[in-house]
Amino acid sequence: MSESLTDDYLLYSPHPAASTLAQWLEESNQITRQILSNISAADHLVPQLNILNPPLWEFGHLTWFHEFWVHRDGKVNKPSFMKDADYLFNSSEMAHQDRWHTPMPSLDELLAYNQSVVERTQLLLRGSIDNKTAYFIQLAIFHQDMHNEAFAYMWQTLGRPIPFAPLSNSMGLEDNTQTWIHFPKSTIQAGSAPGSGFIFDNEKWAHSIDLPAFDIASKPVTNADYFEFLKSQANRTSAKPVAPPSYWKKDGEIWLERFFDQWLPLNPTSAVRHVNYLDAQRFCEHNQVRLPSEHELSLLMSQKEMIWQPSNLWEWTSSTFAPFPGFTADPYFDYSKPWFDGGYQVLKGWSLFTPDRLRRSAFRNFYQRNRSDHFCGFRTCLL
């Protein structure tokens, strides 16, 4: 690995206090262990779908990832605490389809493995830590946060009870008034600068963007907005009409929406969720509006929430996931670079299951355009 791939992460400072990292780790790992400890043996089995992972594999993977980067310096020649863990749980090596057919350790074995790794990290955090150690501990925590959120997506997909309490208080929109917020032409900073704390490599580095004037919706597209589009003559008579979101159904004259294992009356004022990028684009075309770029949405989300309505959803943008100028991969090479293939869109924001520490306007989430299993929605800009 060349030096250019290993040095940048040492610039991700200042790092939180060791006591803060210890608290974050405890919070994140407690959620994971709660999820895995509260499912039956039958729930260890999930359909073989591209959007899912077997829960035991996912648990083993996030623990292995933590161990590999924090306690083994990312080196395969340092032995794992668990036999065959490198073979079983390295997502870069274990093919997705093989995760269903390869024998896995038992849940009890995985819980013990997880406990041993986390206890060693907590021991590290009782002493002084340097930038390198702080970086890899944060990477492990945030990686686990993302997998906890992925467990929520999986439980939603499968119609299981909610796996852990939402991390946001509000599920609805506080203000149903739609306004257009005008931003004049400006030069903004995209990406993240050295010395701004932990970042992911796809945020490197801060650079100036000339942003034309634009008008963006103060609130996301709602269920009522989306329903009007679905029942429009143009959509119904289209050769390929857009279907209702996956978790909607009609019961007599009432529309319902599934939230995990509960079918609830569709709230017309809530932000529409589980809409993929392609259908969001169709909505925009019908209503003669457009999706915001990632830079436009970042600028909005950096404003005080008094003027705009968060959706508690990851919001689609018109920006294809691509490297910023001068990008170099960090030690976890597979986080970003393999996905710069033109098939992924940037999303901004957060969901109900994203912890505050990941809710940064510079954070770039990314998904394939046909995905809607994650908690995603969108807002629009005027043409």
DRENVO-790509 format. One line per field, with one value per residue (C-alpha): residue in three letters; y, z, x. Coordinates in pm, 1 decimal. Example, Ala and Ser with C-alpha at 12.3 -4.5 7.8 and 13.67 -1.06 7.14 Angstrom:
! residues 2
residu: [Ala,Ser]
y: [-450.0,-106.0]
z: [780.0,714.0]
x: [1230.0,1367.0]
This chain:
! residues 383
residu: [Met,Ser,Glu,Ser,Leu,Thr,Asp,Asp,Tyr,Leu,Leu,Tyr,Ser,Pro,His,Pro,Ala,Ala,Ser,Thr,Leu,Ala,Gln,Trp,Leu,Glu,Glu,Ser,Asn,Gln,Ile,Thr,Arg,Gln,Ile,Leu,Ser,Asn,Ile,Ser,Ala,Ala,Asp,His,Leu,Val,Pro,Gln,Leu,Asn,Ile,Leu,Asn,Pro,Pro,Leu,Trp,Glu,Phe,Gly,His,Leu,Thr,Trp,Phe,His,Glu,Phe,Trp,Val,His,Arg,Asp,Gly,Lys,Val,Asn,Lys,Pro,Ser,Phe,Met,Lys,Asp,Ala,Asp,Tyr,Leu,Phe,Asn,Ser,Ser,Glu,Met,Ala,His,Gln,Asp,Arg,Trp,His,Thr,Pro,Met,Pro,Ser,Leu,Asp,Glu,Leu,Leu,Ala,Tyr,Asn,Gln,Ser,Val,Val,Glu,Arg,Thr,Gln,Leu,Leu,Leu,Arg,Gly,Ser,Ile,Asp,Asn,Lys,Thr,Ala,Tyr,Phe,Ile,Gln,Leu,Ala,Ile,Phe,His,Gln,Asp,Met,His,Asn,Glu,Ala,Phe,Ala,Tyr,Met,Trp,Gln,Thr,Leu,Gly,Arg,Pro,Ile,Pro,Phe,Ala,Pro,Leu,Ser,Asn,Ser,Met,Gly,Leu,Glu,Asp,Asn,Thr,Gln,Thr,Trp,Ile,His,Phe,Pro,Lys,Ser,Thr,Ile,Gln,Ala,Gly,Ser,Ala,Pro,Gly,Ser,Gly,Phe,Ile,Phe,Asp,Asn,Glu,Lys,Trp,Ala,His,Ser,Ile,Asp,Leu,Pro,Ala,Phe,Asp,Ile,Ala,Ser,Lys,Pro,Val,Thr,Asn,Ala,Asp,Tyr,Phe,Glu,Phe,Leu,Lys,Ser,Gln,Ala,Asn,Arg,Thr,Ser,Ala,Lys,Pro,Val,Ala,Pro,Pro,Ser,Tyr,Trp,Lys,Lys,Asp,Gly,Glu,Ile,Trp,Leu,Glu,Arg,Phe,Phe,Asp,Gln,Trp,Leu,Pro,Leu,Asn,Pro,Thr,Ser,Ala,Val,Arg,His,Val,Asn,Tyr,Leu,Asp,Ala,Gln,Arg,Phe,Cys,Glu,His,Asn,Gln,Val,Arg,Leu,Pro,Ser,Glu,His,Glu,Leu,Ser,Leu,Leu,Met,Ser,Gln,Lys,Glu,Met,Ile,Trp,Gln,Pro,Ser,Asn,Leu,Trp,Glu,Trp,Thr,Ser,Ser,Thr,Phe,Ala,Pro,Phe,Pro,Gly,Phe,Thr,Ala,Asp,Pro,Tyr,Phe,Asp,Tyr,Ser,Lys,Pro,Trp,Phe,Asp,Gly,Gly,Tyr,Gln,Val,Leu,Lys,Gly,Trp,Ser,Leu,Phe,Thr,Pro,Asp,Arg,Leu,Arg,Arg,Ser,Ala,Phe,Arg,Asn,Phe,Tyr,Gln,Arg,Asn,Arg,Ser,Asp,His,Phe,Cys,Gly,Phe,Arg,Thr,Cys,Leu,Leu]
y: [0.0,333.4,613.9,827.3,573.6,571.9,924.7,1133.5,979.2,1117.2,1463.5,1383.0,1573.2,1682.8,1356.8,1324.7,1253.6,888.4,896.9,1012.3,734.8,483.0,604.8,593.7,240.5,126.0,284.4,136.3,-209.0,-226.3,-168.8,-444.8,-695.3,-606.2,-673.9,-1009.8,-1125.7,-1063.9,-1268.8,-1631.1,-1900.8,-1893.0,-1522.5,-1601.3,-1709.5,-1441.1,-1464.3,-1451.0,-1100.3,-848.9,-598.1,-834.3,-1017.0,-1312.9,-1153.1,-1377.0,-1298.4,-925.2,-942.7,-1138.6,-897.5,-578.3,-735.9,-864.5,-521.7,-361.1,-616.8,-604.1,-228.0,-142.2,-439.2,-584.7,-263.6,-393.6,-673.4,-1028.9,-1170.1,-1078.2,-1359.3,-1299.3,-1369.6,-1608.0,-1901.6,-1849.7,-1496.7,-1354.4,-1608.3,-1578.7,-1209.7,-1004.5,-853.6,-785.9,-1158.9,-1347.1,-1329.6,-1205.2,-1522.4,-1740.5,-1584.1,-1795.3,-2128.8,-2110.3,-2253.2,-1975.0,-1975.7,-1988.4,-1671.1,-1743.7,-1771.9,-1446.8,-1268.0,-1385.0,-1275.0,-935.6,-895.9,-980.5,-724.8,-446.0,-505.1,-471.2,-143.3,-10.0,-95.4,107.9,399.4,404.5,533.3,805.0,746.2,897.0,1015.6,678.8,482.9,741.8,726.9,349.2,339.1,602.6,411.1,95.3,276.8,451.7,128.9,-41.3,248.2,195.0,-177.2,-109.5,108.6,-171.0,-405.9,-157.7,-166.5,-546.3,-567.2,-322.0,-527.2,-846.8,-694.5,-774.3,-569.4,-255.1,-370.6,-68.9,260.7,540.9,788.7,1087.5,1205.2,1321.4,1102.7,1371.6,1718.0,2002.0,2253.4,2153.3,2489.4,2453.3,2741.9,2782.8,2894.6,3107.8,3085.3,3345.6,3261.2,3181.2,3011.3,2739.3,2493.1,2132.1,1842.8,1856.4,2023.9,1882.6,1960.3,1932.7,1600.4,1254.1,1231.8,954.9,946.6,1046.5,1387.7,1467.5,1741.4,2075.4,2267.2,2563.4,2519.3,2798.6,2734.4,2908.1,3060.9,2805.8,2764.4,2456.7,2323.4,2393.6,2050.5,1708.4,1557.6,1419.7,1115.0,1342.0,1494.4,1151.9,1008.9,1291.6,1198.9,825.4,879.3,1139.1,1062.0,1092.0,827.9,588.4,590.1,566.2,260.0,197.7,365.5,426.3,192.4,290.0,249.9,-107.3,-71.5,84.4,-111.3,-31.7,-184.1,-105.9,269.5,328.3,339.3,190.5,206.0,-58.9,53.9,-263.0,-509.4,-253.1,-142.5,216.8,460.5,652.6,998.6,1243.3,1503.6,1270.4,1266.3,994.0,718.9,409.9,578.6,496.3,751.5,654.2,706.1,1030.9,1148.0,1051.6,1256.5,1554.2,1527.2,1515.8,1820.5,2014.2,2037.5,1869.1,1696.5,1912.0,1844.9,1722.4,2069.0,2240.6,1999.8,2034.6,2412.6,2381.0,2133.6,2359.8,2626.0,2654.8,2419.4,2717.2,2776.3,2417.6,2091.7,1784.0,1468.5,1214.7,1035.6,1002.8,1234.4,1157.5,1407.1,1446.8,1390.8,1068.2,934.3,1028.8,1128.0,1487.7,1636.9,1488.2,1193.8,922.0,614.3,570.2,242.5,84.7,92.7,-54.8,211.4,441.8,370.4,51.3,238.0,523.3,330.8,566.2,341.7,512.7,838.3,1058.5,1096.2,1354.1,1377.3,1096.1,848.8,777.9,516.4,734.3,854.1,1223.9,1165.1,1073.7,1360.0,1591.7,1805.9,1694.2,1322.9,1153.5,847.4,654.5,386.1,227.7,411.2,125.3,81.2,189.6,-47.2,211.4,495.9,738.5,1024.4,1344.8,1713.9,1924.9,2241.6,2474.3,2444.8]
z: [0.0,-101.3,146.5,-21.7,89.8,452.9,560.4,519.8,806.0,1050.1,955.8,1078.5,1400.8,1656.8,1778.4,2058.0,2410.6,2491.1,2735.3,2453.8,2224.3,2504.4,2544.9,2169.5,2147.5,2438.6,2285.2,1939.4,2059.2,2305.5,2017.5,1812.8,2096.6,2178.2,1817.3,1798.6,2147.5,2089.5,1774.6,1755.6,1583.7,1299.0,1248.1,1178.7,834.9,577.9,204.2,-25.3,-165.8,-281.7,-24.6,275.1,469.8,706.3,1055.8,1204.9,917.3,958.2,1331.2,1272.9,999.3,1203.5,1496.2,1265.1,1100.5,1441.9,1543.5,1209.8,1202.1,1572.0,1706.5,1403.7,1218.3,908.1,870.5,785.6,927.6,1277.1,1391.3,1469.2,1808.5,1631.9,1412.9,1040.7,1100.6,811.1,574.8,708.2,771.6,531.7,303.2,40.5,18.0,107.1,-194.0,-107.3,-217.2,-19.0,309.0,303.4,241.6,451.6,805.7,1062.7,1432.0,1675.2,1814.7,2155.1,1993.8,1806.9,2121.9,2302.4,2009.8,2009.2,2383.8,2369.3,2092.6,2256.1,2598.1,2449.2,2285.7,2605.3,2776.0,2513.2,2579.5,2948.2,2850.4,2616.4,2244.5,1942.2,1617.4,1448.8,1724.8,1752.3,1376.7,1365.0,1674.8,1521.1,1191.9,1377.2,1571.2,1265.0,1064.8,1341.2,1348.2,975.4,1025.1,1306.7,1061.2,803.7,1057.4,1074.4,693.5,699.1,972.2,774.3,456.8,637.3,834.8,1172.9,1491.7,1519.5,1622.3,1836.2,1938.3,1680.5,1747.6,1655.4,1845.9,1551.6,1278.3,1122.7,978.6,1225.8,965.3,666.5,490.9,166.7,78.7,-167.0,-12.9,-246.0,-242.3,-453.6,-669.2,-441.8,-404.9,-141.9,8.6,-80.2,96.8,425.0,528.7,734.4,1100.5,1091.1,1275.3,1141.4,777.5,522.3,227.3,-27.1,146.1,57.7,22.2,67.4,-260.4,-394.2,-601.0,-792.7,-723.9,-943.0,-774.3,-691.9,-512.1,-294.8,-111.0,260.2,322.4,159.6,-76.7,131.7,99.9,-24.2,-290.8,-406.1,-402.6,-631.6,-874.8,-861.7,-939.2,-1211.2,-1558.0,-1697.0,-1462.3,-1485.1,-1866.2,-1891.2,-2058.7,-1729.5,-1452.5,-1123.5,-855.5,-493.1,-254.0,-145.6,196.1,92.9,49.5,12.4,261.1,137.0,93.1,329.6,235.4,487.0,523.1,693.3,952.0,1044.1,1154.0,1192.5,924.5,1000.5,823.8,562.5,701.3,410.5,572.9,646.3,416.6,155.8,214.5,40.0,-302.0,-528.2,-726.6,-1058.0,-928.9,-760.9,-1101.3,-1257.2,-992.0,-1071.7,-1445.2,-1390.1,-1162.5,-1366.8,-1082.2,-1023.8,-755.5,-583.6,-634.3,-335.9,-299.0,-300.1,-40.3,171.2,168.6,277.9,552.7,688.9,764.1,1089.1,1095.5,1160.4,784.9,653.2,754.7,806.5,676.7,902.6,578.0,350.7,62.7,-299.4,-497.0,-868.3,-805.6,-917.6,-650.4,-777.3,-629.6,-549.6,-718.1,-572.7,-405.5,-250.9,-70.8,301.4,453.5,428.5,52.1,-24.5,150.8,-152.2,-449.5,-580.2,-598.2,-820.5,-1119.4,-1214.5,-1071.8,-736.8,-634.9,-342.0,-60.1,215.1,559.6,802.5,901.8,1232.0,1292.4,1227.5,1544.1,1583.4,1533.2,1167.9,1096.2,920.1,616.8,457.6,493.9,157.5,166.9,-157.1,-296.1,-628.6,-805.0,-785.3,-406.2,-181.4,115.1,316.7,477.4,187.3,46.7,-147.1,-185.7,-498.4,-658.9,-909.2,-1265.7]
x: [0.0,153.0,209.0,-58.7,-316.7,-211.1,-118.6,-433.3,-628.0,-369.9,-500.0,-852.6,-820.0,-910.2,-1055.6,-1311.3,-1194.9,-1130.7,-1423.6,-1654.3,-1534.4,-1586.6,-1944.1,-2011.6,-1875.5,-2089.2,-2400.0,-2345.7,-2247.7,-2535.7,-2779.1,-2615.7,-2618.2,-2979.1,-3080.8,-2904.8,-3000.9,-3371.7,-3426.7,-3529.1,-3324.8,-3577.8,-3506.3,-3140.2,-3262.8,-3343.7,-3417.5,-3116.3,-3158.0,-2898.8,-3026.3,-2993.3,-2724.2,-2773.6,-2788.9,-2519.7,-2285.2,-2352.2,-2279.2,-1959.7,-1852.6,-1889.4,-1701.2,-1426.4,-1397.2,-1348.0,-1088.4,-902.4,-853.7,-825.7,-630.0,-452.9,-354.2,-532.6,-275.9,-379.6,-55.7,-174.7,-406.9,-771.7,-924.0,-1165.1,-1067.7,-1140.8,-1273.9,-1068.8,-1223.2,-1578.2,-1628.2,-1417.0,-1681.4,-1415.1,-1339.0,-1658.2,-1891.4,-2238.0,-2417.8,-2176.6,-2284.4,-2601.8,-2430.8,-2113.1,-2142.1,-2120.9,-2025.7,-2317.8,-2473.5,-2316.4,-1972.4,-2024.3,-2141.8,-1827.4,-1607.5,-1776.0,-1732.5,-1362.4,-1297.7,-1495.5,-1341.7,-992.3,-1091.1,-1242.4,-914.2,-727.9,-961.1,-872.7,-529.1,-407.1,-462.4,-290.8,-452.2,-404.5,-575.8,-852.6,-912.5,-953.2,-1173.0,-1400.7,-1402.5,-1509.6,-1783.1,-1926.2,-1909.4,-2108.2,-2356.9,-2414.4,-2470.0,-2715.2,-2905.1,-2881.1,-3042.1,-3332.2,-3362.1,-3359.3,-3623.9,-3840.7,-3796.3,-3896.2,-4186.2,-4029.6,-4085.6,-3876.5,-3525.9,-3432.5,-3585.5,-3560.9,-3282.9,-3500.6,-3806.2,-4014.7,-4160.9,-4380.2,-4328.5,-4360.2,-4475.2,-4687.1,-4644.7,-4451.2,-4223.2,-3939.4,-3612.6,-3403.7,-3026.2,-2847.1,-2548.8,-2256.7,-1921.1,-1933.3,-1689.8,-1765.5,-1602.1,-1412.2,-1088.8,-801.3,-848.2,-1228.7,-1238.8,-1316.8,-1422.8,-1468.6,-1232.3,-1497.1,-1514.8,-1151.2,-1072.7,-1243.5,-1269.4,-1463.8,-1778.6,-1952.3,-2318.4,-2578.4,-2882.7,-3153.7,-3485.8,-3535.3,-3840.5,-3853.2,-4003.2,-3973.9,-4227.0,-4513.8,-4735.8,-5015.1,-4788.6,-4677.0,-5030.2,-5148.1,-4871.7,-4956.6,-5323.5,-5261.4,-5388.2,-5036.4,-4899.7,-5194.4,-5186.9,-4809.2,-4658.2,-4476.9,-4675.0,-4499.2,-4635.8,-4705.0,-4412.0,-4341.2,-4501.9,-4832.4,-5155.5,-5523.7,-5767.5,-6116.4,-6114.9,-5824.5,-5457.1,-5216.8,-4839.2,-4628.3,-4375.9,-4186.6,-4460.8,-4740.8,-4985.0,-5081.7,-5315.5,-5120.5,-5046.9,-5081.9,-4855.6,-4562.1,-4260.3,-4297.0,-4041.9,-3907.7,-3911.1,-3618.2,-3422.3,-3580.3,-3935.1,-3834.2,-3712.1,-4046.7,-4228.0,-4004.6,-4063.8,-4440.2,-4437.0,-4180.4,-3932.0,-3596.3,-3392.4,-3130.3,-2761.2,-2563.5,-2409.0,-2748.2,-2881.9,-2566.2,-2607.9,-2971.4,-2887.0,-2613.7,-2878.8,-3069.2,-3366.4,-3594.2,-3613.3,-3630.0,-3794.8,-3576.5,-3741.0,-3566.6,-3488.3,-3188.6,-3273.7,-3186.0,-2981.8,-2915.6,-2542.3,-2379.4,-2143.6,-1798.5,-1461.9,-1386.9,-1077.0,-761.1,-933.8,-717.0,-844.7,-793.0,-666.1,-1013.3,-978.1,-1320.7,-1527.7,-1564.2,-1340.6,-1510.6,-1843.3,-1725.7,-1862.2,-2144.9,-2417.4,-2470.4,-2639.5,-2544.8,-2798.4,-2786.4,-2940.9,-3014.8,-3283.9,-3454.6,-3184.4,-2878.2,-2698.3,-2622.7,-2249.9,-2313.0,-2553.2,-2310.7,-2390.7,-2060.3,-2141.9,-2207.5,-2429.4,-2471.6,-2700.8,-2786.6,-3066.8,-3317.9,-3282.9,-3568.4,-3536.6,-3342.7,-3536.1,-3514.7,-3719.3,-3659.1,-3731.1,-3732.1,-3595.7,-3758.8,-3636.2]
